[in-house]
Amino acid sequence: MTAHKNKGFTLIEGIIAIVIMGIAMVTLTSFLFPQIEQSATPHYQARASALANAFMTEILARKFDHNSDDNGERVRCDDNAHPDDLPVFTPKECSKELGEDKVQGTVNKEDRTQLNDVDDYIGCWVGENRSCTDPRGNIADVLGDGINEQYKNFVVSVNVFYDANFDNQADDASVKANRRHKRINLTVDAGRYGTYQFSAYRSNY
């Protein structure tokens, strides 16, 4: 008579297999899968840095203030009057209220190419599929051509204020001595891939 052996897993072997599979799944979901998702972070960091550099370079190339001389800022706003024998313009007072330029008390919605001083950029600029609370327009290059499709899900926020003592605190603009330096704070929001902050100073020279 031939003896027949039962083939297959025993109950104990099945339980051990379930435990091993559970440990493997925990390892995958806790360590491997998050690393795969984070692998895109360096790419977004590089793009955020490039975008911030382009924005900041454009802003710093603009005049210190709307009331600065258009001819290379030879005459600074808030500057002392020059001797009468020098044929120059009379210096104007630096702006006490920063932001988009106003025409007869009304904000002039300027085209990107018309922004001529650093605080004209105050507000936020968006890429495709994004919105913000103080929209100024789509992300564009220095010529005003839209590049928002290339920067989907990005938002660039710009804030500018007088900061005479370089402490990242807005100073009273009604005091002339406080109107020597403007701090530019620029934030690039890349959604779930992080928010990156940059800053620079533009002085009245």
Phi, psi and omega in degrees: 000129183273132179276135178255129178261140177291131179254148181122189181270144171277170179300319181295318179297321178297318179296317179298318179297319179297318179297316180297317178297322178297317178297319180297317180294320177298318179298316181296312184287334183270330187239309187285308183300315177299325179294324178296317180295320182284350181296339179276347184301313179302324178297315180290327176297317179295319180292321178296319179295317179295318179295316179296320179297318179295315179297311184295321178298318179295317181295314183293342178281351181274168180297157177297319185211157178300329182268008174285155180297135179287343183271068178069018179057037176296329176248115182276147171294150183067009180283159176286151180296142180274160177304151185297338184278358177260120182282077179232169179285153174284127182300142176262167178279138177296151183298136176269337178244120184263156180132197179301143180295149180247145175242113183054044175083356181250137180299128179268109181290094186278147170290153183307320183287350181264357180289117188241358175220162193298324184278358173295341185271000181302132182132197180231149183236135191242150169268180181296143179074012179234159176217168179208173187278337181231066188290136175249343181148186179279157174297129183219165177274183186295339179272358180089003179282130183294133174234024183295331178291331179282343180237056177300140176070013176258146172226132177248120180248134182236133174228136181228134178206160177289134180215083187291329184252016172055044180247012180062030176236133181294130179265161180293113184288347179283346179266121185301320182296340180275352187260038181263332183223144174243133176264134179249113176256124183236128181239128176252118180258115180256029179069227183289353180265009170115163176241132186236132185247141180222154180211156178203166177240142173238119183260161182274085180226000000 
